[in-house]
């Protein structure tokens, strides 16, 4: 699949995918990782593994790995709750 097709399937813009692939994006949103993992048909954890195939042990990566194991409806519920929390002053 082309990079443009991957971006389309993941629900992101082509330039955003290019920046991620080439290391220009330092922090990738969890929703972007979920979209990419789904488009590629792989677990999200496979996208966040460090060099040597070992996952990085940062809290963010641990949370993303756990998030990837959830059912889609549970992911959506968590994202909705996080968005609601962001709107509160």
PDB file with SEQRES, HELIX, SHEET and CRYST1 records, atoms N, CA, C and O in Angstrom:
SEQRES   1 A   89  UNK UNK UNK UNK UNK UNK UNK UNK UNK UNK UNK UNK UNK          
SEQRES   2 A   89  UNK UNK UNK UNK UNK UNK UNK UNK UNK UNK UNK UNK UNK          
SEQRES   3 A   89  UNK UNK UNK UNK UNK UNK UNK UNK UNK UNK UNK UNK UNK          
SEQRES   4 A   89  UNK UNK UNK UNK UNK UNK UNK UNK UNK UNK UNK UNK UNK          
SEQRES   5 A   89  UNK UNK UNK UNK UNK UNK UNK UNK UNK UNK UNK UNK UNK          
SEQRES   6 A   89  UNK UNK UNK UNK UNK UNK UNK UNK UNK UNK UNK UNK UNK          
SEQRES   7 A   89  UNK UNK UNK UNK UNK UNK UNK UNK UNK UNK UNK                  
HELIX    1 AA1 UNK A    3  UNK A   10  1                                   8    
HELIX    2 AA2 UNK A   14  UNK A   21  1                                   8    
HELIX    3 AA3 UNK A   30  UNK A   40  1                                  11    
HELIX    4 AA4 UNK A   44  UNK A   47  1                                   4    
HELIX    5 AA5 UNK A   51  UNK A   53  5                                   3    
HELIX    6 AA6 UNK A   59  UNK A   68  1                                  10    
HELIX    7 AA7 UNK A   72  UNK A   87  1                                  16    
CRYST1    1.000    1.000    1.000  90.00  90.00  90.00 P 1           1          
ATOM      1  N   UNK A   1       0.853  -1.171   0.000  1.00  0.00           N  
ATOM      2  CA  UNK A   1       0.000   0.000   0.000  1.00  0.00           C  
ATOM      3  C   UNK A   1       0.898   1.233   0.000  1.00  0.00           C  
ATOM      4  O   UNK A   1       1.965   1.238   0.613  1.00  0.00           O  
ATOM      5  N   UNK A   2       0.459   2.259  -0.684  1.00  0.00           N  
ATOM      6  CA  UNK A   2       1.239   3.494  -0.751  1.00  0.00           C  
ATOM      7  C   UNK A   2       1.104   4.269   0.560  1.00  0.00           C  
ATOM      8  O   UNK A   2       0.202   4.018   1.359  1.00  0.00           O  
ATOM      9  N   UNK A   3       2.013   5.206   0.758  1.00  0.00           N  
ATOM     10  CA  UNK A   3       1.931   6.041   1.961  1.00  0.00           C  
ATOM     11  C   UNK A   3       0.670   6.894   1.949  1.00  0.00           C  
ATOM     12  O   UNK A   3       0.069   7.136   2.996  1.00  0.00           O  
ATOM     13  N   UNK A   4       0.272   7.348   0.772  1.00  0.00           N  
ATOM     14  CA  UNK A   4      -0.967   8.134   0.684  1.00  0.00           C  
ATOM     15  C   UNK A   4      -2.176   7.290   1.075  1.00  0.00           C  
ATOM     16  O   UNK A   4      -3.085   7.770   1.753  1.00  0.00           O  
ATOM     17  N   UNK A   5      -2.178   6.033   0.645  1.00  0.00           N  
ATOM     18  CA  UNK A   5      -3.289   5.135   0.997  1.00  0.00           C  
ATOM     19  C   UNK A   5      -3.271   4.849   2.501  1.00  0.00           C  
ATOM     20  O   UNK A   5      -4.322   4.822   3.142  1.00  0.00           O  
ATOM     21  N   UNK A   6      -2.082   4.635   3.060  1.00  0.00           N  
ATOM     22  CA  UNK A   6      -1.970   4.398   4.503  1.00  0.00           C  
ATOM     23  C   UNK A   6      -2.494   5.608   5.275  1.00  0.00           C  
ATOM     24  O   UNK A   6      -3.254   5.452   6.230  1.00  0.00           O  
ATOM     25  N   UNK A   7      -2.096   6.795   4.871  1.00  0.00           N  
ATOM     26  CA  UNK A   7      -2.571   8.006   5.540  1.00  0.00           C  
ATOM     27  C   UNK A   7      -4.088   8.107   5.460  1.00  0.00           C  
ATOM     28  O   UNK A   7      -4.750   8.426   6.448  1.00  0.00           O  
ATOM     29  N   UNK A   8      -4.637   7.830   4.273  1.00  0.00           N  
ATOM     30  CA  UNK A   8      -6.093   7.900   4.094  1.00  0.00           C  
ATOM     31  C   UNK A   8      -6.786   6.903   5.015  1.00  0.00           C  
ATOM     32  O   UNK A   8      -7.747   7.254   5.699  1.00  0.00           O  
ATOM     33  N   UNK A   9      -6.303   5.662   5.037  1.00  0.00           N  
ATOM     34  CA  UNK A   9      -6.923   4.633   5.870  1.00  0.00           C  
ATOM     35  C   UNK A   9      -6.776   4.934   7.360  1.00  0.00           C  
ATOM     36  O   UNK A   9      -7.640   4.574   8.160  1.00  0.00           O  
ATOM     37  N   UNK A  10      -5.680   5.594   7.728  1.00  0.00           N  
ATOM     38  CA  UNK A  10      -5.439   5.914   9.134  1.00  0.00           C  
ATOM     39  C   UNK A  10      -6.174   7.185   9.561  1.00  0.00           C  
ATOM     40  O   UNK A  10      -6.257   7.491  10.751  1.00  0.00           O  
ATOM     41  N   UNK A  11      -6.701   7.918   8.589  1.00  0.00           N  
ATOM     42  CA  UNK A  11      -7.428   9.147   8.906  1.00  0.00           C  
ATOM     43  C   UNK A  11      -6.524  10.323   9.232  1.00  0.00           C  
ATOM     44  O   UNK A  11      -6.896  11.209  10.002  1.00  0.00           O  
ATOM     45  N   UNK A  12      -5.318  10.327   8.634  1.00  0.00           N  
ATOM     46  CA  UNK A  12      -4.402  11.453   8.848  1.00  0.00           C  
ATOM     47  C   UNK A  12      -3.974  12.003   7.490  1.00  0.00           C  
ATOM     48  O   UNK A  12      -4.193  11.381   6.450  1.00  0.00           O  
ATOM     49  N   UNK A  13      -3.360  13.183   7.526  1.00  0.00           N  
ATOM     50  CA  UNK A  13      -2.889  13.805   6.290  1.00  0.00           C  
ATOM     51  C   UNK A  13      -1.554  13.191   5.866  1.00  0.00           C  
ATOM     52  O   UNK A  13      -0.766  12.755   6.704  1.00  0.00           O  
ATOM     53  N   UNK A  14      -1.316  13.164   4.575  1.00  0.00           N  
ATOM     54  CA  UNK A  14      -0.068  12.631   4.035  1.00  0.00           C  
ATOM     55  C   UNK A  14       1.175  13.280   4.621  1.00  0.00           C  
ATOM     56  O   UNK A  14       2.106  12.575   5.009  1.00  0.00           O  
ATOM     57  N   UNK A  15       1.215  14.636   4.697  1.00  0.00           N  
ATOM     58  CA  UNK A  15       2.395  15.283   5.273  1.00  0.00           C  
ATOM     59  C   UNK A  15       2.626  14.896   6.745  1.00  0.00           C  
ATOM     60  O   UNK A  15       3.768  14.827   7.200  1.00  0.00           O  
ATOM     61  N   UNK A  16       1.553  14.650   7.469  1.00  0.00           N  
ATOM     62  CA  UNK A  16       1.691  14.225   8.866  1.00  0.00           C  
ATOM     63  C   UNK A  16       2.350  12.852   8.939  1.00  0.00           C  
ATOM     64  O   UNK A  16       3.229  12.624   9.770  1.00  0.00           O  
ATOM     65  N   UNK A  17       1.926  11.943   8.070  1.00  0.00           N  
ATOM     66  CA  UNK A  17       2.522  10.612   8.035  1.00  0.00           C  
ATOM     67  C   UNK A  17       3.994  10.708   7.641  1.00  0.00           C  
ATOM     68  O   UNK A  17       4.835  10.022   8.222  1.00  0.00           O  
ATOM     69  N   UNK A  18       4.307  11.536   6.681  1.00  0.00           N  
ATOM     70  CA  UNK A  18       5.693  11.733   6.251  1.00  0.00           C  
ATOM     71  C   UNK A  18       6.549  12.219   7.424  1.00  0.00           C  
ATOM     72  O   UNK A  18       7.662  11.735   7.630  1.00  0.00           O  
ATOM     73  N   UNK A  19       6.028  13.167   8.180  1.00  0.00           N  
ATOM     74  CA  UNK A  19       6.768  13.699   9.330  1.00  0.00           C  
ATOM     75  C   UNK A  19       6.996  12.625  10.396  1.00  0.00           C  
ATOM     76  O   UNK A  19       8.059  12.576  11.016  1.00  0.00           O  
ATOM     77  N   UNK A  20       6.002  11.772  10.606  1.00  0.00           N  
ATOM     78  CA  UNK A  20       6.139  10.693  11.593  1.00  0.00           C  
ATOM     79  C   UNK A  20       7.208   9.704  11.132  1.00  0.00           C  
ATOM     80  O   UNK A  20       8.088   9.328  11.907  1.00  0.00           O  
ATOM     81  N   UNK A  21       7.130   9.287   9.880  1.00  0.00           N  
ATOM     82  CA  UNK A  21       8.047   8.287   9.345  1.00  0.00           C  
ATOM     83  C   UNK A  21       9.488   8.782   9.376  1.00  0.00           C  
ATOM     84  O   UNK A  21      10.408   8.009   9.645  1.00  0.00           O  
ATOM     85  N   UNK A  22       9.680  10.053   9.104  1.00  0.00           N  
ATOM     86  CA  UNK A  22      11.035  10.602   9.026  1.00  0.00           C  
ATOM     87  C   UNK A  22      11.528  11.214  10.338  1.00  0.00           C  
ATOM     88  O   UNK A  22      12.543  11.911  10.364  1.00  0.00           O  
ATOM     89  N   UNK A  23      10.805  10.949  11.420  1.00  0.00           N  
ATOM     90  CA  UNK A  23      11.263  11.373  12.738  1.00  0.00           C  
ATOM     91  C   UNK A  23      11.150  12.854  13.017  1.00  0.00           C  
ATOM     92  O   UNK A  23      11.761  13.350  13.963  1.00  0.00           O  
ATOM     93  N   UNK A  24      10.385  13.570  12.219  1.00  0.00           N  
ATOM     94  CA  UNK A  24      10.214  15.008  12.436  1.00  0.00           C  
ATOM     95  C   UNK A  24       9.146  15.297  13.477  1.00  0.00           C  
ATOM     96  O   UNK A  24       9.090  16.395  14.032  1.00  0.00           O  
ATOM     97  N   UNK A  25       8.302  14.313  13.740  1.00  0.00           N  
ATOM     98  CA  UNK A  25       7.268  14.429  14.768  1.00  0.00           C  
ATOM     99  C   UNK A  25       7.771  13.708  16.004  1.00  0.00           C  
ATOM    100  O   UNK A  25       8.003  12.499  15.967  1.00  0.00           O  
ATOM    101  N   UNK A  26       7.943  14.435  17.095  1.00  0.00           N  
ATOM    102  CA  UNK A  26       8.492  13.838  18.312  1.00  0.00           C  
ATOM    103  C   UNK A  26       7.429  13.149  19.156  1.00  0.00           C  
ATOM    104  O   UNK A  26       7.718  12.153  19.820  1.00  0.00           O  
ATOM    105  N   UNK A  27       6.200  13.665  19.141  1.00  0.00           N  
ATOM    106  CA  UNK A  27       5.107  13.083  19.923  1.00  0.00           C  
ATOM    107  C   UNK A  27       3.957  12.793  18.966  1.00  0.00           C  
ATOM    108  O   UNK A  27       3.466  13.682  18.269  1.00  0.00           O  
ATOM    109  N   UNK A  28       3.542  11.539  18.949  1.00  0.00           N  
ATOM    110  CA  UNK A  28       2.440  11.130  18.080  1.00  0.00           C  
ATOM    111  C   UNK A  28       1.221  10.869  18.956  1.00  0.00           C  
ATOM    112  O   UNK A  28       1.301  10.131  19.938  1.00  0.00           O  
ATOM    113  N   UNK A  29       0.106  11.470  18.601  1.00  0.00           N  
ATOM    114  CA  UNK A  29      -1.129  11.282  19.373  1.00  0.00           C  
ATOM    115  C   UNK A  29      -1.532   9.814  19.372  1.00  0.00           C  
ATOM    116  O   UNK A  29      -1.311   9.090  18.401  1.00  0.00           O  
ATOM    117  N   UNK A  30      -2.128   9.393  20.481  1.00  0.00           N  
ATOM    118  CA  UNK A  30      -2.559   7.997  20.584  1.00  0.00           C  
ATOM    119  C   UNK A  30      -3.604   7.676  19.525  1.00  0.00           C  
ATOM    120  O   UNK A  30      -3.638   6.557  19.015  1.00  0.00           O  
ATOM    121  N   UNK A  31      -4.457   8.638  19.186  1.00  0.00           N  
ATOM    122  CA  UNK A  31      -5.474   8.391  18.158  1.00  0.00           C  
ATOM    123  C   UNK A  31      -4.821   8.150  16.797  1.00  0.00           C  
ATOM    124  O   UNK A  31      -5.321   7.363  15.993  1.00  0.00           O  
ATOM    125  N   UNK A  32      -3.704   8.829  16.544  1.00  0.00           N  
ATOM    126  CA  UNK A  32      -2.970   8.622  15.297  1.00  0.00           C  
ATOM    127  C   UNK A  32      -2.363   7.228  15.282  1.00  0.00           C  
ATOM    128  O   UNK A  32      -2.415   6.535  14.266  1.00  0.00           O  
ATOM    129  N   UNK A  33      -1.784   6.815  16.415  1.00  0.00           N  
ATOM    130  CA  UNK A  33      -1.209   5.469  16.499  1.00  0.00           C  
ATOM    131  C   UNK A  33      -2.280   4.402  16.317  1.00  0.00           C  
ATOM    132  O   UNK A  33      -2.053   3.399  15.641  1.00  0.00           O  
ATOM    133  N   UNK A  34      -3.438   4.613  16.915  1.00  0.00           N  
ATOM    134  CA  UNK A  34      -4.533   3.649  16.766  1.00  0.00           C  
ATOM    135  C   UNK A  34      -4.943   3.567  15.297  1.00  0.00           C  
ATOM    136  O   UNK A  34      -5.137   2.474  14.763  1.00  0.00           O  
ATOM    137  N   UNK A  35      -5.074   4.715  14.651  1.00  0.00           N  
ATOM    138  CA  UNK A  35      -5.450   4.736  13.237  1.00  0.00           C  
ATOM    139  C   UNK A  35      -4.432   4.031  12.358  1.00  0.00           C  
ATOM    140  O   UNK A  35      -4.799   3.273  11.460  1.00  0.00           O  
ATOM    141  N   UNK A  36      -3.149   4.281  12.616  1.00  0.00           N  
ATOM    142  CA  UNK A  36      -2.099   3.631  11.836  1.00  0.00           C  
ATOM    143  C   UNK A  36      -2.082   2.122  12.081  1.00  0.00           C  
ATOM    144  O   UNK A  36      -1.972   1.331  11.144  1.00  0.00           O  
ATOM    145  N   UNK A  37      -2.192   1.740  13.339  1.00  0.00           N  
ATOM    146  CA  UNK A  37      -2.191   0.309  13.666  1.00  0.00           C  
ATOM    147  C   UNK A  37      -3.368  -0.395  12.995  1.00  0.00           C  
ATOM    148  O   UNK A  37      -3.208  -1.476  12.429  1.00  0.00           O  
ATOM    149  N   UNK A  38      -4.537   0.214  13.057  1.00  0.00           N  
ATOM    150  CA  UNK A  38      -5.716  -0.377  12.420  1.00  0.00           C  
ATOM    151  C   UNK A  38      -5.544  -0.464  10.905  1.00  0.00           C  
ATOM    152  O   UNK A  38      -5.892  -1.472  10.290  1.00  0.00           O  
ATOM    153  N   UNK A  39      -5.004   0.603  10.310  1.00  0.00           N  
ATOM    154  CA  UNK A  39      -4.810   0.609   8.857  1.00  0.00           C  
ATOM    155  C   UNK A  39      -3.801  -0.449   8.422  1.00  0.00           C  
ATOM    156  O   UNK A  39      -3.925  -1.027   7.342  1.00  0.00           O  
ATOM    157  N   UNK A  40      -2.806  -0.699   9.264  1.00  0.00           N  
ATOM    158  CA  UNK A  40      -1.778  -1.692   8.938  1.00  0.00           C  
ATOM    159  C   UNK A  40      -2.168  -3.101   9.381  1.00  0.00           C  
ATOM    160  O   UNK A  40      -1.559  -4.084   8.959  1.00  0.00           O  
ATOM    161  N   UNK A  41      -3.186  -3.189  10.235  1.00  0.00           N  
ATOM    162  CA  UNK A  41      -3.610  -4.485  10.736  1.00  0.00           C  
ATOM    163  C   UNK A  41      -2.630  -5.094  11.723  1.00  0.00           C  
ATOM    164  O   UNK A  41      -2.445  -6.310  11.763  1.00  0.00           O  
ATOM    165  N   UNK A  42      -1.999  -4.228  12.523  1.00  0.00           N  
ATOM    166  CA  UNK A  42      -1.034  -4.695  13.525  1.00  0.00           C  
ATOM    167  C   UNK A  42      -1.410  -4.127  14.886  1.00  0.00           C  
ATOM    168  O   UNK A  42      -2.106  -3.114  14.958  1.00  0.00           O  
ATOM    169  N   UNK A  43      -0.958  -4.764  15.974  1.00  0.00           N  
ATOM    170  CA  UNK A  43      -1.185  -4.186  17.299  1.00  0.00           C  
ATOM    171  C   UNK A  43      -0.424  -2.870  17.430  1.00  0.00           C  
ATOM    172  O   UNK A  43       0.676  -2.730  16.895  1.00  0.00           O  
ATOM    173  N   UNK A  44      -1.006  -1.912  18.138  1.00  0.00           N  
ATOM    174  CA  UNK A  44      -0.362  -0.615  18.312  1.00  0.00           C  
ATOM    175  C   UNK A  44       1.013  -0.780  18.949  1.00  0.00           C  
ATOM    176  O   UNK A  44       1.928  -0.015  18.641  1.00  0.00           O  
ATOM    177  N   UNK A  45       1.173  -1.745  19.812  1.00  0.00           N  
ATOM    178  CA  UNK A  45       2.457  -1.963  20.480  1.00  0.00           C  
ATOM    179  C   UNK A  45       3.576  -2.186  19.461  1.00  0.00           C  
ATOM    180  O   UNK A  45       4.721  -1.802  19.703  1.00  0.00           O  
ATOM    181  N   UNK A  46       3.252  -2.799  18.332  1.00  0.00           N  
ATOM    182  CA  UNK A  46       4.266  -3.016  17.301  1.00  0.00           C  
ATOM    183  C   UNK A  46       4.779  -1.702  16.729  1.00  0.00           C  
ATOM    184  O   UNK A  46       5.913  -1.632  16.256  1.00  0.00           O  
ATOM    185  N   UNK A  47       3.958  -0.667  16.769  1.00  0.00           N  
ATOM    186  CA  UNK A  47       4.373   0.632  16.243  1.00  0.00           C  
ATOM    187  C   UNK A  47       5.250   1.401  17.223  1.00  0.00           C  
ATOM    188  O   UNK A  47       5.979   2.305  16.815  1.00  0.00           O  
ATOM    189  N   UNK A  48       5.193   1.062  18.497  1.00  0.00           N  
ATOM    190  CA  UNK A  48       5.914   1.854  19.498  1.00  0.00           C  
ATOM    191  C   UNK A  48       7.115   1.123  20.077  1.00  0.00           C  
ATOM    192  O   UNK A  48       7.688   1.566  21.072  1.00  0.00           O  
ATOM    193  N   UNK A  49       7.500   0.016  19.469  1.00  0.00           N  
ATOM    194  CA  UNK A  49       8.672  -0.711  19.960  1.00  0.00           C  
ATOM    195  C   UNK A  49       9.928   0.104  19.699  1.00  0.00           C  
ATOM    196  O   UNK A  49      10.060   0.773  18.674  1.00  0.00           O  
ATOM    197  N   UNK A  50      10.830   0.030  20.640  1.00  0.00           N  
ATOM    198  CA  UNK A  50      12.117   0.708  20.498  1.00  0.00           C  
ATOM    199  C   UNK A  50      13.049  -0.100  19.623  1.00  0.00           C  
ATOM    200  O   UNK A  50      12.656  -1.116  19.051  1.00  0.00           O  
ATOM    201  N   UNK A  51      14.263   0.348  19.522  1.00  0.00           N  
ATOM    202  CA  UNK A  51      15.265  -0.373  18.735  1.00  0.00           C  
ATOM    203  C   UNK A  51      15.484  -1.754  19.326  1.00  0.00           C  
ATOM    204  O   UNK A  51      15.405  -1.944  20.540  1.00  0.00           O  
ATOM    205  N   UNK A  52      15.756  -2.696  18.470  1.00  0.00           N  
ATOM    206  CA  UNK A  52      15.977  -4.059  18.910  1.00  0.00           C  
ATOM    207  C   UNK A  52      14.691  -4.806  19.181  1.00  0.00           C  
ATOM    208  O   UNK A  52      14.723  -5.918  19.709  1.00  0.00           O  
ATOM    209  N   UNK A  53      13.547  -4.213  18.827  1.00  0.00           N  
ATOM    210  CA  UNK A  53      12.276  -4.888  19.002  1.00  0.00           C  
ATOM    211  C   UNK A  53      11.733  -4.853  20.416  1.00  0.00           C  
ATOM    212  O   UNK A  53      10.703  -5.464  20.699  1.00  0.00           O  
ATOM    213  N   UNK A  54      12.417  -4.141  21.313  1.00  0.00           N  
ATOM    214  CA  UNK A  54      11.951  -4.076  22.698  1.00  0.00           C  
ATOM    215  C   UNK A  54      11.173  -2.782  22.911  1.00  0.00           C  
ATOM    216  O   UNK A  54      11.637  -1.712  22.518  1.00  0.00           O  
ATOM    217  N   UNK A  55       9.997  -2.866  23.528  1.00  0.00           N  
ATOM    218  CA  UNK A  55       9.236  -1.652  23.775  1.00  0.00           C  
ATOM    219  C   UNK A  55       9.947  -0.757  24.781  1.00  0.00           C  
ATOM    220  O   UNK A  55      10.566  -1.227  25.736  1.00  0.00           O  
ATOM    221  N   UNK A  56       9.841   0.533  24.543  1.00  0.00           N  
ATOM    222  CA  UNK A  56      10.353   1.503  25.506  1.00  0.00           C  
ATOM    223  C   UNK A  56       9.491   1.421  26.764  1.00  0.00           C  
ATOM    224  O   UNK A  56       8.295   1.149  26.666  1.00  0.00           O  
ATOM    225  N   UNK A  57      10.055   1.642  27.913  1.00  0.00           N  
ATOM    226  CA  UNK A  57       9.317   1.477  29.162  1.00  0.00           C  
ATOM    227  C   UNK A  57       8.859   2.802  29.766  1.00  0.00           C  
ATOM    228  O   UNK A  57       8.785   2.929  30.988  1.00  0.00           O  
ATOM    229  N   UNK A  58       8.555   3.774  28.939  1.00  0.00           N  
ATOM    230  CA  UNK A  58       8.025   5.018  29.470  1.00  0.00           C  
ATOM    231  C   UNK A  58       6.552   4.830  29.797  1.00  0.00           C  
ATOM    232  O   UNK A  58       5.888   3.950  29.249  1.00  0.00           O  
ATOM    233  N   UNK A  59       6.056   5.659  30.686  1.00  0.00           N  
ATOM    234  CA  UNK A  59       4.643   5.579  31.069  1.00  0.00           C  
ATOM    235  C   UNK A  59       3.746   5.752  29.849  1.00  0.00           C  
ATOM    236  O   UNK A  59       2.740   5.055  29.717  1.00  0.00           O  
ATOM    237  N   UNK A  60       4.096   6.661  28.970  1.00  0.00           N  
ATOM    238  CA  UNK A  60       3.291   6.904  27.780  1.00  0.00           C  
ATOM    239  C   UNK A  60       3.204   5.649  26.919  1.00  0.00           C  
ATOM    240  O   UNK A  60       2.121   5.280  26.466  1.00  0.00           O  
ATOM    241  N   UNK A  61       4.327   5.000  26.695  1.00  0.00           N  
ATOM    242  CA  UNK A  61       4.317   3.791  25.869  1.00  0.00           C  
ATOM    243  C   UNK A  61       3.565   2.658  26.550  1.00  0.00           C  
ATOM    244  O   UNK A  61       2.879   1.880  25.887  1.00  0.00           O  
ATOM    245  N   UNK A  62       3.687   2.560  27.859  1.00  0.00           N  
ATOM    246  CA  UNK A  62       2.948   1.530  28.589  1.00  0.00           C  
ATOM    247  C   UNK A  62       1.440   1.763  28.435  1.00  0.00           C  
ATOM    248  O   UNK A  62       0.675   0.828  28.196  1.00  0.00           O  
ATOM    249  N   UNK A  63       1.033   3.021  28.576  1.00  0.00           N  
ATOM    250  CA  UNK A  63      -0.387   3.350  28.439  1.00  0.00           C  
ATOM    251  C   UNK A  63      -0.875   3.052  27.023  1.00  0.00           C  
ATOM    252  O   UNK A  63      -1.973   2.527  26.842  1.00  0.00           O  
ATOM    253  N   UNK A  64      -0.070   3.382  26.030  1.00  0.00           N  
ATOM    254  CA  UNK A  64      -0.455   3.125  24.647  1.00  0.00           C  
ATOM    255  C   UNK A  64      -0.561   1.628  24.380  1.00  0.00           C  
ATOM    256  O   UNK A  64      -1.465   1.184  23.673  1.00  0.00           O  
ATOM    257  N   UNK A  65       0.353   0.858  24.938  1.00  0.00           N  
ATOM    258  CA  UNK A  65       0.307  -0.585  24.741  1.00  0.00           C  
ATOM    259  C   UNK A  65      -0.962  -1.178  25.353  1.00  0.00           C  
ATOM    260  O   UNK A  65      -1.602  -2.046  24.759  1.00  0.00           O  
ATOM    261  N   UNK A  66      -1.316  -0.699  26.542  1.00  0.00           N  
ATOM    262  CA  UNK A  66      -2.540  -1.176  27.188  1.00  0.00           C  
ATOM    263  C   UNK A  66      -3.771  -0.738  26.399  1.00  0.00           C  
ATOM    264  O   UNK A  66      -4.714  -1.508  26.216  1.00  0.00           O  
ATOM    265  N   UNK A  67      -3.747   0.510  25.935  1.00  0.00           N  
ATOM    266  CA  UNK A  67      -4.866   1.060  25.167  1.00  0.00           C  
ATOM    267  C   UNK A  67      -5.114   0.222  23.914  1.00  0.00           C  
ATOM    268  O   UNK A  67      -6.262  -0.016  23.539  1.00  0.00           O  
ATOM    269  N   UNK A  68      -4.039  -0.223  23.273  1.00  0.00           N  
ATOM    270  CA  UNK A  68      -4.179  -0.978  22.019  1.00  0.00           C  
ATOM    271  C   UNK A  68      -4.874  -2.323  22.230  1.00  0.00           C  
ATOM    272  O   UNK A  68      -5.395  -2.906  21.279  1.00  0.00           O  
ATOM    273  N   UNK A  69      -4.884  -2.810  23.447  1.00  0.00           N  
ATOM    274  CA  UNK A  69      -5.495  -4.104  23.723  1.00  0.00           C  
ATOM    275  C   UNK A  69      -6.998  -4.003  23.991  1.00  0.00           C  
ATOM    276  O   UNK A  69      -7.678  -5.023  24.104  1.00  0.00           O  
ATOM    277  N   UNK A  70      -7.512  -2.789  24.091  1.00  0.00           N  
ATOM    278  CA  UNK A  70      -8.931  -2.592  24.380  1.00  0.00           C  
ATOM    279  C   UNK A  70      -9.786  -2.810  23.145  1.00  0.00           C  
ATOM    280  O   UNK A  70      -9.313  -2.701  22.014  1.00  0.00           O  
ATOM    281  N   UNK A  71     -11.048  -3.120  23.379  1.00  0.00           N  
ATOM    282  CA  UNK A  71     -12.024  -3.192  22.299  1.00  0.00           C  
ATOM    283  C   UNK A  71     -12.268  -1.774  21.778  1.00  0.00           C  
ATOM    284  O   UNK A  71     -12.117  -0.805  22.523  1.00  0.00           O  
ATOM    285  N   UNK A  72     -12.644  -1.649  20.505  1.00  0.00           N  
ATOM    286  CA  UNK A  72     -12.850  -0.323  19.910  1.00  0.00           C  
ATOM    287  C   UNK A  72     -13.849   0.521  20.698  1.00  0.00           C  
ATOM    288  O   UNK A  72     -13.632   1.720  20.873  1.00  0.00           O  
ATOM    289  N   UNK A  73     -14.937  -0.080  21.176  1.00  0.00           N  
ATOM    290  CA  UNK A  73     -15.952   0.695  21.912  1.00  0.00           C  
ATOM    291  C   UNK A  73     -15.359   1.252  23.212  1.00  0.00           C  
ATOM    292  O   UNK A  73     -15.708   2.356  23.630  1.00  0.00           O  
ATOM    293  N   UNK A  74     -14.464   0.491  23.849  1.00  0.00           N  
ATOM    294  CA  UNK A  74     -13.830   0.962  25.078  1.00  0.00           C  
ATOM    295  C   UNK A  74     -12.829   2.076  24.780  1.00  0.00           C  
ATOM    296  O   UNK A  74     -12.701   3.024  25.555  1.00  0.00           O  
ATOM    297  N   UNK A  75     -12.120   1.960  23.656  1.00  0.00           N  
ATOM    298  CA  UNK A  75     -11.200   3.022  23.248  1.00  0.00           C  
ATOM    299  C   UNK A  75     -11.969   4.325  23.038  1.00  0.00           C  
ATOM    300  O   UNK A  75     -11.548   5.389  23.490  1.00  0.00           O  
ATOM    301  N   UNK A  76     -13.102   4.221  22.344  1.00  0.00           N  
ATOM    302  CA  UNK A  76     -13.908   5.412  22.081  1.00  0.00           C  
ATOM    303  C   UNK A  76     -14.428   6.030  23.371  1.00  0.00           C  
ATOM    304  O   UNK A  76     -14.472   7.253  23.499  1.00  0.00           O  
ATOM    305  N   UNK A  77     -14.819   5.199  24.321  1.00  0.00           N  
ATOM    306  CA  UNK A  77     -15.312   5.705  25.604  1.00  0.00           C  
ATOM    307  C   UNK A  77     -14.204   6.434  26.358  1.00  0.00           C  
ATOM    308  O   UNK A  77     -14.439   7.495  26.937  1.00  0.00           O  
ATOM    309  N   UNK A  78     -13.014   5.876  26.352  1.00  0.00           N  
ATOM    310  CA  UNK A  78     -11.891   6.520  27.041  1.00  0.00           C  
ATOM    311  C   UNK A  78     -11.536   7.837  26.371  1.00  0.00           C  
ATOM    312  O   UNK A  78     -11.301   8.836  27.050  1.00  0.00           O  
ATOM    313  N   UNK A  79     -11.495   7.845  25.037  1.00  0.00           N  
ATOM    314  CA  UNK A  79     -11.186   9.082  24.328  1.00  0.00           C  
ATOM    315  C   UNK A  79     -12.242  10.155  24.588  1.00  0.00           C  
ATOM    316  O   UNK A  79     -11.910  11.330  24.745  1.00  0.00           O  
ATOM    317  N   UNK A  80     -13.502   9.755  24.634  1.00  0.00           N  
ATOM    318  CA  UNK A  80     -14.576  10.714  24.929  1.00  0.00           C  
ATOM    319  C   UNK A  80     -14.410  11.290  26.330  1.00  0.00           C  
ATOM    320  O   UNK A  80     -14.601  12.488  26.538  1.00  0.00           O  
ATOM    321  N   UNK A  81     -14.054  10.441  27.291  1.00  0.00           N  
ATOM    322  CA  UNK A  81     -13.843  10.909  28.667  1.00  0.00           C  
ATOM    323  C   UNK A  81     -12.664  11.865  28.735  1.00  0.00           C  
ATOM    324  O   UNK A  81     -12.733  12.877  29.433  1.00  0.00           O  
ATOM    325  N   UNK A  82     -11.580  11.562  28.021  1.00  0.00           N  
ATOM    326  CA  UNK A  82     -10.410  12.444  28.015  1.00  0.00           C  
ATOM    327  C   UNK A  82     -10.741  13.790  27.379  1.00  0.00           C  
ATOM    328  O   UNK A  82     -10.312  14.836  27.868  1.00  0.00           O  
ATOM    329  N   UNK A  83     -11.503  13.762  26.292  1.00  0.00           N  
ATOM    330  CA  UNK A  83     -11.901  15.024  25.647  1.00  0.00           C  
ATOM    331  C   UNK A  83     -12.755  15.854  26.596  1.00  0.00           C  
ATOM    332  O   UNK A  83     -12.597  17.073  26.666  1.00  0.00           O  
ATOM    333  N   UNK A  84     -13.655  15.208  27.324  1.00  0.00           N  
ATOM    334  CA  UNK A  84     -14.506  15.934  28.283  1.00  0.00           C  
ATOM    335  C   UNK A  84     -13.659  16.555  29.383  1.00  0.00           C  
ATOM    336  O   UNK A  84     -13.923  17.678  29.813  1.00  0.00           O  
ATOM    337  N   UNK A  85     -12.650  15.835  29.838  1.00  0.00           N  
ATOM    338  CA  UNK A  85     -11.760  16.374  30.872  1.00  0.00           C  
ATOM    339  C   UNK A  85     -10.962  17.563  30.359  1.00  0.00           C  
ATOM    340  O   UNK A  85     -10.711  18.502  31.115  1.00  0.00           O  
ATOM    341  N   UNK A  86     -10.559  17.546  29.102  1.00  0.00           N  
ATOM    342  CA  UNK A  86      -9.810  18.654  28.531  1.00  0.00           C  
ATOM    343  C   UNK A  86     -10.639  19.925  28.455  1.00  0.00           C  
ATOM    344  O   UNK A  86     -10.092  21.026  28.533  1.00  0.00           O  
ATOM    345  N   UNK A  87     -11.947  19.790  28.306  1.00  0.00           N  
ATOM    346  CA  UNK A  87     -12.824  20.961  28.176  1.00  0.00           C  
ATOM    347  C   UNK A  87     -13.090  21.634  29.506  1.00  0.00           C  
ATOM    348  O   UNK A  87     -13.482  22.800  29.538  1.00  0.00           O  
ATOM    349  N   UNK A  88     -12.883  20.913  30.621  1.00  0.00           N  
ATOM    350  CA  UNK A  88     -13.144  21.498  31.931  1.00  0.00           C  
ATOM    351  C   UNK A  88     -12.020  22.463  32.301  1.00  0.00           C  
ATOM    352  O   UNK A  88     -10.845  22.184  32.061  1.00  0.00           O  
ATOM    353  N   UNK A  89     -12.404  23.627  32.900  1.00  0.00           N  
ATOM    354  CA  UNK A  89     -11.374  24.613  33.288  1.00  0.00           C  
ATOM    355  C   UNK A  89     -10.515  24.147  34.448  1.00  0.00           C  
ATOM    356  O   UNK A  89      -9.615  24.868  34.878  1.00  0.00           O  
TER     357      UNK A  89                                                      
END                                                                             
